[in-house]
Amino acid sequence: MVSSRHEAAHRIFQERPELLAPVFRILDVPLPKEAAVEVLTPDATEIRPLERRVDSVLRVDPPDGGGFLLAIEAQGRPDPDKAVSWAYYLAFLKAKHKRPALLLVVCQDKSTADWAAGPFRLGLGDWTALSVHPLVLGPGNVPVILDPEEAAQDLTLATFSALTHGSHRDAPAILKALARAMGTADPESVSYYSELLEIGLEGFPAKDTWRNEMSVGTYFPGRGTLIEETFLKGKAEGQTEERALAVLRVLEKRGVAIPAEAHDRITACTDLDALGRWLDRAVTVSQTEELFAEDD
């Protein structure tokens, strides 16, 4: 899983490459239909020198040929040294892989996005030897999604929109719509997008909004959320482990500390009814001791 706001901004393209289609439409850049997307990882020997510098590299291969490489950079602030670095990335990719390369810069604030659009000219005086023209995604061109139904149609784009607009005045409404949209998503997707947003919104007040949405607004019965799905699966299959994990997950998402003794008691419990009560209480307790208060 991603470990920082910077990483969240570009790793979503690695782990959800289907995001490229709507993103390229936003940028008005044609993307071949049914193109295969491959992540070039640090484990590939031939690109190891590059991966120490560029955030993500994707190889896009249309079925009829004519593929290209996409270097993706998450940029948090203007940096005068980036023009040289970005020129190097593109030249390296072209020389190494013998195919065209594009640079996509992802920003979470408008001033950085405006700066990142360039163009960046390298040369001497008025003579331009090389010019870099990045594609840029930021608050100015990524759509604000406020409709839960629209968000549900493309959770990946909706999540990316929420990440991009983390400092937007409408961030609470964006996150509320997304939380409602997740009520119809599969548990794996809910888990992934929830954690990605919690990390990607680090440093923004919107993070607290998101944690509140996930700890209160999305755990109600009938919403089809991760916790509810886990609970029902445990009940149907008679598996106490699923319920225990659900209890722990709710507590973790709400930021409630789980001492080792409480963790062991929850995971060791084989009483489905007790675990069910603890899961209900986990939504509101402020300390794990309150889970067991009425049972002791």
N, C-alpha and C positions, 0 to 999 in steps of 0.2 A: 504494500500500500504506500501511497505517497507520504512524504514526511514534512513538507513545507508548502507555504502559499505559492512560492515561486514554482515548485515542482508540480503542484496541482494544475497550474495554468497551462502547462504543456503536456503533462503525462496523460491527460484525458484523451489527447489525440492518439497516443500509443495504444491505450487500452480500449478506446471506443473510436476506431478509425471511421465509422459511419458518420461521424461529425463532419468529415471533410466535405461531404456533398452539400449540406446547407451552408457551410462556411464559404465554400467557393461561390455559391450563388450570391451570398452577401457581398462578396468581393467582386462580383461580376467577372469571374474568371472561369472559363469552360473547364469542366472536369469530365473526362470520358466516362460513359456509362459502364457499369459492371467492371470497373477497374479493380484489380487486386492491390491491396495495400500491405506492404511488409515493413515491419519495424527493423531498422538496422541497429542492432544492439552493441554495447561495448564488448560483447564476447566475440564479435567478428574481428578477426585479426587485422584485416585490411583497413578497418576504419578506427582502430583503437586510438591512434594519435588525435583524430578529430573529436571523438566522443568525450575526450577530457575537456572540451571547450564548448561545443554546441549542445543545446539542451536535448533536442530530439531530432532524429533523421528518419523520414519515411520514404520508401520507394513505392511509387505508384505505377502500376503496369496495366494498361488497357489490354483487352483481349486481342486487339488488332495491332499491337505494337505502339511505338512512339511514347514510351514511358518517360517519367522524370523523377527527380528527387526533390523532396521538400524538407528544408531545414527549418525547424521551429524553435524560436527563442521567446522566453518569457522575460519581459523587461519591466522593471519596477520604477525606473527613473531615467532621465536623459543621461547619456554617458558619451562624452566626446571620443572615447577610444573605440567605441563600437563600430564605427565606419570601417576601420581597418580590419577588425575582427570579422565582420560580416563579409567583407570582400574576400577575405581569406577562405571562409567557409565555402562560399559559392565556387571560387576558383578550384579549391581542393576537391570538392565533390565532382565538378565537371571533369577535371583531369584524371581523377581516380576511377570514376565509374563510367566515363565516356557517354554521359547523357546530360540533358539540361537540368539545371537546378534552380529552384525558387526559394526565397526566404520569407517566412511568415513570422511576424512579430506580434505577440499577444500582450496587451497592456490592460491594466485595471483602472487607469485614470486617463482622462482626456488629454491633459497637457503632454504626458509621455507619448500617447498615441499620435498626437499631432507632430511631435518631434520625430518619432520613429518613421514617419512616412517619407522623410527625406525630401528629395534625393540627396545622397551623400557623394560628393565629387572628390576624387583623389587625383592629385597632380601637382603642378608647379604654377603658382600665380593664376593667370586666367586660362591656362592650358589644362584641360581635363583629360587625364589618362585613363581613368576608370570611374564609372558612376554606378552606384548601388541604389536600387529602387525596391525597398521591401514592400511586401503585402502586409497590411496592418489590421488587426482586430482590436477594437476598444469600445468604450462606452458610446462613441459617436456613430458606430455602424452596426454593432451587435443589437438585435432587437430586444426590447423590454417585453417580457411575456407576463401578463397579468391575469390571463384567463386559464383556469385549471384545465379546461378541456383542451385548449391549445397546447399547454405544457404536456399533457398526457400523450398527445400525438407524437411527440419527439422529446423524451425525457433527457436525452443526451444534450440536445441543443438548449433545452430549458435550463439544465444544470449549468451549462457553460455560460448562458446568459446571466444566471444568478451570480456566478463567479465574477464575471466581467463587471457587473453593476453592483458590486459589494458596497461601494461608497455612495451609490445613487440614493436620492431622497425617496425613491419608490422601492428601495430594497426590502422593507418589511412586507409590502404587498406582493412583490415578486416571489419571495420565499413562502409566503402563505399559499399562493397559487400552486407553487411547486409541491409543497407538502400535501396539499389536497390531491394533486395529480398522482402522487406516489401511492395513494390509497388503492389504486388499481394495478400497481406494478407488481412484478414477481419479487419475492423476498431477496434474492441475490442482487437485483438491481437497486432495491431500496437500500440495502446495506452499503453497496458501493457508492451510490450517489450521496447518501447521507454523510458518510465518512469523508468523501472528497470535499463536500461543501464545508464541513466543520474545519477541515485543514485549510482549504482555499480561502476562507473568510477570516483567517487569523489576522488580528490587528484591526478589524472592522467591527463597529457596533452590531453589524448584521449577524455576526457569529452568535451573539447571545439570542438574537431573534430566532435564528435557526434552531439552536438548542432548545429553546422554549417550544417552538412548533413541534419538534420531534419528541419532546418529553410530555407534552400535554395534548396538542391538537391532533396528533396522528396515532394515538394509542387507544382511541375510543373503539368499542366493538363495532363490527360491520364495516370497517374502513379498509380491510384487506391488507393491513400493514405487515411489516416483517414480524413484529412481536405477536400480532394476532395469528399470522400464519404458523409461526413456530408453536404457539400455544395449542392451536387446533390440531396440528400434526402430532404433537405429543399426546393429546387426548385420544385421537383416533387410533394411534399405533400403540398406546399404552407405554410410551417411552418417557421415563422420568427425566432422562438426560436433556431432552429438548426443552422441557419446562424450566429446568434449572438454568440452562444457558439463556433462556428468555429473561428470567429474573435478573441474572447478572448483566445482561445487555441493557435492560431498561435502567438499572442503577448506574451503569457506566455512562450511558448517554445523558443522564440527568446530572452527572458530575458528583454522584454520591460515593464517598469513599467506602471501599469494601475491605475490611480487615481480613487477615488470613483465616482467622477462626470462623468468621461469617461465611467466607468463600467456601471453606471446607464443609460447613454445615449444609449450605445450599446444594453443593455438588454431590454430597453423600446421601441426601434425602431420597427415599424411595416411595414416599407418600404423595401420590398425585394430587390429592385434595389439599394437602399442606402447601405444596408447590404452587397450586392454583391461587390460594389465599395470598401467598407471598408475592406472586406476580401482580395481583390486584393492588396490593399495598405498595409495591415498588414504584408505582406511578406518582405517589404523593409523599412518601416518607422522606425525611431529611437525613436520617441516619439508619444504618442497616439494623441496629438493635430494634428499631420500631417494627421491622418485619416480623419479629418473633415474639413481640411483647404479649400478644393475646394468646399465644400458643404455649408459653412457658408457665 
